[in-house]
Amino acid sequence: MQQIIEAESRAVAQIPVTDGYERAIRLIVSHVHEGSGKLVTSGMGKCGQIANNIATTFSSTGIPAVFLHPSEAQHGDLGVLQPHDVMLLLSNSGRTSEIVALVELAHNLYPQVPCIVITGNDHSPLACQADVCLWTGGAPEVCPLGLTPTTSTTMMTVMGDVLVVGTMQATGFTRQDYAKRHHGGYLGQKSRGDAKQ
């Protein structure tokens, strides 16, 4: 257990810090916070689950976001995409066929929609199509087979958190803003200052 925790901790600590995060945040702020767009996230399999989580976290912190399933996009759900949106796509290999196809489909519909990519392969077809590519660093999975998404999804989750928190700071998102969007549960009470300790 300790070895697994240490391996994943090292991987997170070694995520490359680049100006790509600032550029990605600027795209999100300009298209969504200052514009009339939204953030559209997508990923296949485990990456899709992380992309969905990132979308819901953005939505609760003032940035309207939706998850678009890449396969369903090919069967009509691409209609959720609008001309002022920005896309955030996750693929560890950067070769996931459904995600690569999604970029082409999206740009056929709205060529101007920018694409932010989080990937473990910064030379992949998906990375080459990105306006901003955020590389995980490519650390190996802790899975004994080297196959199951484990370390890669941990890094993508952290990178999504960096984008969320950076965007909150850029937009000046406050506790009061949070309370307006999160009414239920303990977090809703805590944001309003009436939670019991």
N, C-alpha and C positions, 0 to 999 in steps of 0.2 A: 504493500500500500504506500509506504513512504517513498519508494523508488518511483512509483507512478506519479505521485503528487510532485516530487522534485523534478521529474522529466517535463511535466506539463508547465510547472512554474518557470523552468529555464526557457521553454519555448515561448511563453508569454513575454518574459523579460527580454527576449532577443527579437521581438517583432520590430522590423525596421521602422524607424521614425523618420518620415520624409515630409516635404511640403505638400505632398498629395492630400494629407488630411485637411490642411487649411484650404486647399483648392476645392476639395469635396464639400467642405462646410460652406464655402462661399457659394457654390452651386445650389446647395439646398436652401440657404438663406435667400438668395436672389430669386429662385424659382418658386419657392413655397411661402416663406415668411413675408417677403416683400412683393411677390407676384401673386398670380392666381392659380398656381399649380399645386401639385401634391407629389409626395415621394412614392414611387412604385418599386417595391422590392420583389425579388424573385430568386429562386434557387430550386434545385431538384433534390429529392431525398432528404438526407439530414441537413444539407445546406438550406433547403427550403424551410425546414423547421426553424433554423436560426434566422433566416430572412423574415419569416413571419413574426418572430419575437422582436426583431429590430423594428419592424413596422409598428407593432403595438406600443413599443416603448416610445418611439417618435410621436405617435398620436397622443399619448398621455402627456407629452412635454411640449405641446404647441405646434407640432409639425404634422399636418394631415398626411397620413400614410396608409397604403393598402398593400397587401400581399397578392401578387398575381402568380398563379400556378403556371409554370411554363408550358405544360402540355395542354391545359385548358385554354391557354392563350391562343393556341392553334385552332380552337373550336369555338371562337367567338368572344372569349373573355378579354381579348386584346382591346375590345371596345372600351375598357375602363381607362385606357391611356388617352390623355389629352395633350394638346400641343405645348402647354407650358409646364408639363411635368418633368421630373428628373428620375432616372432609373438607378437603382442600386442592386447589382447582380452578384450572387455568390456562387462560386464553383472552385473547389480545391484544385482540380486538374486543369481548369480553364478550357477544357475540351468537351464538357457536357453538351451533347448534341442539342438538347431541348433549349438550353440557355443560349448557345451560339445562334440557333435559329431564331430565338426570341429577339435578339438584337437586330437581325436582318428584317424581321417582320415589323418591329417597332419603327425602324428607320424608313421602311417602305411607306408606313403610315404617316409618320411625322419625322422627317430627316433631322430636324433641329433639336430633338430631345436628347439631352446629354446622358451619358452612361458612366456611372461609377462602378468599378469592379473590385471585389475582394477575392483574391485567388492565391493559391499556393504555387502557381506557375506564372511568373511575370513575362514569359516569352510565349505564352499560349495564344491560340487564335482569339480567345475572349479578351485577353489582356491587350492584344494589338488593336481591338476595336473600341477600347475604352477611352473616354475623355480623361478619366483619372483612374489609374490602377494602383490599388493598395495591396502590396505583397505581404503575405503572412510570414515569410521567411523560409517556408518550406520545411519546417521541422518534421521528422518522422512521427507517425502515429505510435502511441504507446500500446496499441493493440498488438499482442504477440505475433499475429499474422502480418502485421504491417498494413492492414487493409481497412479495418473498421474505422469510420470517422470518429476520432477521439480527440487527439491533440489539435487537429485542424479545426474542428468545430469550436473548441475552447478558444482558440486564437481569434476566430471569426466573431465569436460572441464579444470578446474583449474589444476588438476593433470597432464593432458596432457601438459599444458603450462609449468609446472615444469620440465617435461621430456625434452621438446623442448629446453627450455632456458638452462637447465643443460647440454644438449648435445652440444649446441652452445658454451658454455663456455669451455667444455672439448675438443672440436675440434678447438677452436680458430677462429670460424667463424666471418668474418669481414664484414663491410659495403660494401667493394668492392666485396666480395664473393656474398653478397645479390644482388647487382646491376647486376651481371652477370646472375642471375636466375630470376630477376624480372624487365623486360624491360618496361612494360606498366604502365599506370596510374600514379597517384600522388606518390605512394610509390616508383615506379621505378625512377621517377624524383628526389624524395627526397634522395634516396640511392646514386644517382649520384651527388647530390649537386646542381642540377639545377632547383629545384622546387621553384615556386614563393610563397612567404609567404602570 
